[in-house]
Amino acid sequence: MSDLFNLKDYETFLTNLKVRIRSAQIRAALAVNRELVLLYWQIGRDILTRQQQQGWGAKVIQTLSKDLKHEFPEMKGFSRSNLLYMRAFAQAFPDEAIVQAVLGQITWYHNIALLDKLKSNEERLWYARQTVEHGWSRNVLVHQVESDLYRRMGGAITNFDRALPPPQSDLATQLLKDPYHLDFLDVTSSVQERDLERALVERIREFLLELGVGFAFVGSQYHLEVDGDDYYIDLLFYHLKLRCYVVIDLKVTEFQPEFSGKMNFYISAVDDLLRHPEDRSTIGIILCKGKKKTAVEYALRDVNRPIGVSTYQLKDSLPKSLKENLPTVEQLAMELNTVVAEVVETKESESEETSLLD
């Protein structure tokens, strides 16, 4: 047998092996995570059952924590606070099937965040499914919860149901938010359109996070030439899941009916000049300081191009009580670190402040 082999074939073979190995690692990690979440749920359920049926008091949690840590010194996660989370988890979700099908797909860390931040199981499960679908880290999940994504998704006024085929129209509708939170920008409500655009480009990472998964930034003041005249799109994106261009027109005033005509022109131009034959219809988003529902509906009623109208909120346009509590990105990171430490804190030992498994 010869030691010589085709280098190209070997590289292909090696690449395929790497993909298979990484896939197996991911599947193994997910399986371990599901088992851990299910174990924690079962422990919480059993604690609840005995407290309800046999009258065990709250002190049993402390005793149980001590005994479990003594029996399983190599395992982390048996602190008093974590046992309390297990009980709360089982109390919130008594159906094991839900735990296996949804909550077991995210980490215990994510589940703790859902317990801490939300009261409604409907919202908790919605955020859990979004986390699975989009691969959110715990920090991103917390950000989405605190920005009230659940109530903002699908809130824009659009004509998608008439301008797009059903599968694309449903997805596109759910992707648009109202309002968009632009509180990460260091601008005031009196900002000019070009300044607002420039600030968004400078903080494009945060803006992409607010737009949602799937948006790819193409450019700002994107140049189009039509009949020898120059036109410039404020912000141009491409959505990877919708497989279409997305035109965003920024307005620092309330919505005016003529805005839809301008957006209709931009969409037509992008479809003719940029759209690939395999791309789907370009979508337009008019992002305004404010809007009135009936005026928007009238403006879009007879427009055949897909257009959505949403509003945005800056720091100084949010309610005072909310605005004062909005953290910066840096403060949010520091706060999350503090929360992590508090979650795993135990009375017995400071060494278990970071003991919960992610």
N, C-alpha and C positions, 0 to 999 in steps of 0.2 A: 504493500500500500504506500503510495507516494505521500510525502509531507507537504507537497504543493497543493494549494487550493486557490480558488478564484476569490480575490479580495472583495469584489463587489458582492458576491453571494454571501461571503462571511459577514460583511457589514450589515446586510439585510437580515441575516439570521440572528446576529447579535442584537440588532434593533428590536426585532420581534420578541426576542427573549426578555429584553428589558421591559417592554410593555407588559408582557404576561406576568413577570415577577412583580412589577409595581401594582398591577391590577389585583394580584393575589394578596399583596400586602394591604391594599386598601380594603379588600373584602374581609380579610382577617381582622383588621382594626375595627371595621364596622360591626362585625360579629361580636367582638369583645365588648364594644360599647353597648350594643343592644343587651347583652347578658348583664352588664353592670347596672344599666338603668332598670332592667326588669328585677334584678336582685334588690336594688334599693326600694323599688315599688313594693315588692313582696314583704320586705322588712317593715316598711311603713304600714302596710295593710295589717300585718300581724300585731304590731304595736297598737294600732287603732282597735282591732278586734278585742284584744285583751283588756284594754282600758275601758271599752264599752261594755263588755260582757262580764268581766271579772272585777271591775272597779279599780284597776291599777291607777295610781296617781301619777302626777307629773314627775315625781322623783325617780321613777323607774328608768327614765331616759338617761339620767346621770349614771345610775348603777349599770345599766346595759352598756353604755359607752365604755366604762371602765373595764368591764368583763370582756367585751369583744376585743378591745385593744390589747388586753393581756393575752388572750387566746390567739390572736392573729397580729402579732407585732409587726409583721412584714407588710400588712395591708394598711393603707391609709383610707380615710373617709368614715371612720367610726367615731368621730367627735360628737359631742352632745348636739352642737348646732346642726351638723349634717343629719343626725338621726331625727331631729325636729323637722328638717326639710323632707326627709323620707316620709314621715307621717303626714305632713302637709300635702305632699305629692300624691299619696294614696287617697287622701281625703278629697282632693280636688278631682282626681281621675279614678273613680272606683272600677271602671271597666278596663280589664286587663287587655282586651283586644285593641283599644285605642292606644294604650301604652306600646304594645308590640308593633302596631301598624304605623304610628306617627312619631310618638315621643321617643321611642327607642332609636329612631333614625338620627337624633341629635344628641349632643353630649349632655351629661348630667349638669355641667356648667350652664349650658343653654337653658335647660329646664328650670334651674334655680332662678335664672334671670326672668323667665316667664312667670314664675310664682311670685317673685318680688315686685315686678313691674305692673302686672295685670290682675284684674279681679274676675274677668269673664273668661270662661273656658272656650267660648266661641272665638274670641280674639286670640287666646293662647294657642289654640290649634291652628288658626290661620297663620300666625307668625311662625309656628313650628313648620308648617308645610312650605312657607316661603323660604325658610332657612334651608330646608332640604333641597328645594328646587334651585336656589341660587348659591348655595354653599356659603352662607353668611358666617363669619366668625362671631363669637359672642359679643365683641365690641360693636360690630356692625348691627347685630340684632338689637342691642340696647339702644343704639342711635335711632333705628327705625321705629322702635316702640315709643321712644321719647318724642319723636317727630310726628307721632300719631298717623303713621303710614296707613293703617287699617282703614281709617275714615277718609283719607285723602285719595286713595287709589280709585280710579274710575270716576272721579268727581268733576272732571272737565265737561263742558258742553261741546258736543261734536256733531258732525253729520256722518260719522263713520258707518252707521247702519244703512245709509243710502248710497254712500260713495265707495264702499269696500265690500267685497264678498264676505259672507258670514264668518268663516274661520278667522280671517285677518281682522275683520271689524271688531269681533269680540276681544281678541288679544290686544289690538291697538287701543281700544277703549279702556281696558284694565291697566294699560301701561301709563296712561296719563293721570296726573295728580291735580288736585286743586284744593288748597293752594300749594305752590312750591315754596319751600322754606329756604330763603337765601340769607339767613341770619349769619352765615359764616363770612359774608362780605363786609368790608369796612367802609360802607357807604351809607348815606342817609336817604330818606324818602324823597328828597328833592334832587336826586341824582339825575343827570342827563343820560340819554340812551347810549351814547358812545362810551361814557364813563362806566355805565352799568355793564355794557358788553365787555369792556376792557377788564373790569374787575372779575367778571366770570371767567374770562380766558386765563387770567392770572391765577385763579383758584379752580382750574378746570377739574382737578382731581375731586374736590369736594362737590363741584357741580355735577360731575358724572355720577357720583354716589347718590346725589339727590334725584337725578333723572331716573336712575334705576339700572339694573343689569341689562347689558346688551347694547348700550349706546357707545359708539365709537366716534370720536371727535374728528371731523374732516377739516374744518377751518372757520375763521371769523372773517367778516367782510369778504366773503367768498365772491370772486368776480365772475359775472356772466355778461356776455356781449350779445345783444339782440338788435338786429338791424343797425349795427354800427354804434349803438348807444351802450353805455356801461351801466351795469346794475350790480349792487352789492348786497348779498344775503348776510344778515347779522351773524347768525350761527348756523353751520351746516353739520349734521351728524349722519351716520349710517347706523341703522339698527340691525344687528346681526341675526336676531331671531325672526324679525319681521321681513328681513332681506329687502330693505328699502331705505331710501334717503329720508331724512327728517329735517325739515326747514324750520328754524325758530326765528320768529320776528319779535324783537323786544319793543315794548311800549311802556313809557313811564307815565301814561295817562290811563284813564278808564277806556274800556273798549269803545271804538267808534265803528259804525257799519262799514265805512270805506276801508277799514283794515282787511276785511275779508277779500275785497277785490285785489288788493296788492298781493296778499298771500296766494290767491288763485293764480295770479300771473307768475309768481316765483315757482309754484309747483309745476305749472305747465312748462316753464323754461327748463327746470331741472329734469323733468321727464324727457324732454326732447334732446337736451344737450349732454346730460350726465348719465342718465339711467341706462343700464345694461339691459339687453333683451330679457335676461333671466331675473332681473330685479322686479319687485312688485311696485305698485303705485306709490309715488312719493307722498308723504304725509306732512302737513303743515301744523305748527303749534304757534298760536299767537299768545304771547306771554305778556299780560297787562297788569297794571297796578290795581285795577278793579274792573268789574263787569256787572251788567244788569241782564238777567236771564232772558227776558223777552226780546230785548234788543239783539242779543247774540243769536237767538233762535231765528228771528226774522232775517238776519244778515246771512245765515247759513242755509236757509230753507231751500233755495233754488240753486245752490252752488253744488256742482258735480264733483269737484275735487275734494279729497278728504282733509278737513280742517278741524282742529280742536282749539278751544279758547280756554285758557287757564289764567289764574292770577298768581302773583308772587307776594311774599311777605319778607321785608327786611327787618332788621333788629328793631328799628324805631317805629315800625308800623305794626308790631305785634302788641297784644294787650300788655299793659304795664306789668301785671303780675307774672305773666309768662316771660316777658322780655328780661326781667331782672334775674330770672332763674336759668336763662339760657347760657350754657358754658361754651367756652371756646373749644377748639379741637384739643388743644393742650390740656385745658382744665378737665375735659371729658376723659382723657386718657388717665390723668392723675386720679380722678374720681373713681374710675373703673378699678384701678389698682387698689384703691382704698376699700372698695366693695369686696374685691376678691379676698383681701386680708380679713375683713370682718366676717365673711361667710364661713371661713374655715377656722376662725378663732375658737379656742376651747379654754375652759377654766384651768385645765390641768397643765397645759404646756404651750408656751409660745411657739414651740417648734412646729406645731400643727397648723399654723396660720396659712400655710400654702399646701396643705395635704390633700385637698380634694382633687380627684382626677378630672382632667379635661377630656 
